[in-house]
Amino acid sequence: MPKLLIHLEGLTVLLLCIYFYSLTDYGWLLFILLLFAPDLSMLGYLANNSIGAFVYNIFHTYVLPLIFIAISLLFSIQVLLAIGLIWTAHIGLDRSVGYGLKYHTGFKDTHLQRISSPS
């Protein structure tokens, strides 16, 4: 049951971000171009598992994108709102399909599950 709830939570975050993004003046091309940008953080794994997990986790927690959204609302910086919503949508998408934060033991070891390779 907890695993299902995490998937539903991620899907809910994704859908809410899409809805709120639709209320901005930014086009869908920006959304599509930036949706997978946080995955560039996987490049940290080129150094080693510890650095890779650290960098990946920074870009896959809700903390920074929610700070972007808060700053955008406080200071009316619309581009930060767009980036924050897209970034948060990415994290929601990841959680909805079962990807979680990484442990330093390897990319496939997440706080949600061990990711298995397709057979």
C-alpha positions as CSV (number, residue, x, y, z in Angstrom):
1,M,0.0,0.0,0.0
2,P,2.7,2.6,0.8
3,K,4.3,2.0,-2.6
4,L,1.0,2.7,-4.4
5,L,0.5,5.8,-2.3
6,I,3.9,7.1,-3.3
7,H,3.1,6.5,-7.0
8,L,-0.3,8.2,-6.6
9,E,1.4,11.1,-4.8
10,G,3.9,11.5,-7.6
11,L,1.1,11.4,-10.2
12,T,-0.9,14.0,-8.3
13,V,2.1,16.3,-8.1
14,L,2.8,15.9,-11.8
15,L,-0.8,16.7,-12.8
16,L,-1.0,19.7,-10.4
17,C,2.2,21.1,-11.9
18,I,0.9,20.6,-15.4
19,Y,-2.4,22.4,-14.5
20,F,-0.6,25.4,-12.8
21,Y,1.9,25.6,-15.6
22,S,-1.0,25.9,-18.1
23,L,-2.0,29.1,-16.3
24,T,1.4,30.7,-17.0
25,D,2.3,32.6,-20.2
26,Y,5.0,30.1,-21.1
27,G,4.5,27.7,-23.9
28,W,4.6,24.0,-23.9
29,L,7.8,23.8,-25.8
30,L,9.7,25.1,-22.8
31,F,7.9,22.5,-20.6
32,I,8.9,19.7,-22.9
33,L,12.5,20.9,-23.3
34,L,13.0,21.3,-19.5
35,L,11.0,18.3,-18.2
36,F,13.9,15.9,-18.3
37,A,16.7,18.5,-17.6
38,P,17.0,17.3,-13.9
39,D,18.2,14.0,-15.3
40,L,21.4,15.6,-16.4
41,S,22.4,15.3,-12.8
42,M,23.0,11.6,-13.5
43,L,26.3,12.8,-15.0
44,G,27.6,13.0,-11.5
45,Y,27.9,9.2,-11.6
46,L,30.8,9.6,-14.1
47,A,32.9,10.7,-11.1
48,N,31.7,7.9,-8.7
49,N,28.6,6.6,-7.0
50,S,28.8,8.9,-3.9
51,I,29.1,12.1,-6.0
52,G,26.5,10.8,-8.4
53,A,24.0,10.0,-5.7
54,F,24.6,13.4,-4.0
55,V,24.2,15.4,-7.2
56,Y,21.2,13.4,-8.4
57,N,19.4,13.7,-5.0
58,I,19.9,17.5,-4.9
59,F,18.0,17.7,-8.2
60,H,15.4,15.1,-7.3
61,T,14.1,16.4,-4.0
62,Y,11.2,19.0,-3.8
63,V,13.3,21.4,-1.8
64,L,15.0,23.5,-4.5
65,P,12.1,23.7,-7.0
66,L,9.7,24.7,-4.2
67,I,12.2,27.4,-3.2
68,F,12.1,28.6,-6.8
69,I,8.3,28.7,-6.8
70,A,8.2,30.5,-3.4
71,I,10.7,33.1,-4.6
72,S,8.8,33.5,-7.9
73,L,5.6,34.2,-6.0
74,L,7.2,36.6,-3.5
75,F,9.1,38.6,-6.1
76,S,6.9,38.1,-9.2
77,I,9.6,36.4,-11.2
78,Q,7.6,34.4,-13.7
79,V,10.5,32.5,-15.2
80,L,11.3,31.0,-11.8
81,L,7.7,29.9,-11.5
82,A,7.9,28.1,-14.8
83,I,11.2,26.4,-14.0
84,G,10.0,25.5,-10.5
85,L,6.8,23.9,-11.8
86,I,8.5,22.0,-14.6
87,W,11.2,20.8,-12.1
88,T,8.5,19.7,-9.6
89,A,6.6,18.0,-12.4
90,H,9.7,16.0,-13.3
91,I,10.1,14.8,-9.7
92,G,6.4,13.9,-9.6
93,L,6.8,12.0,-12.9
94,D,9.8,10.1,-11.5
95,R,7.9,9.2,-8.3
96,S,4.8,8.1,-10.2
97,V,6.8,5.5,-12.1
98,G,8.8,4.3,-9.1
99,Y,12.1,6.3,-9.3
100,G,13.4,7.6,-6.0
101,L,16.3,9.2,-4.4
102,K,19.6,7.3,-4.8
103,Y,21.9,5.6,-2.3
104,H,25.6,5.9,-2.7
105,T,25.8,2.1,-3.3
106,G,24.6,2.4,-6.9
107,F,22.2,4.1,-9.3
108,K,19.7,1.3,-9.0
109,D,19.4,1.5,-5.2
110,T,16.7,4.0,-4.4
111,H,14.7,5.0,-1.3
112,L,11.6,3.4,-3.0
113,Q,13.0,0.2,-4.4
114,R,15.8,-1.5,-6.2
115,I,15.4,-0.7,-9.9
116,S,15.6,-3.9,-11.9
117,S,16.6,-4.1,-15.5
118,P,13.9,-5.1,-17.9
119,S,14.1,-8.8,-18.9
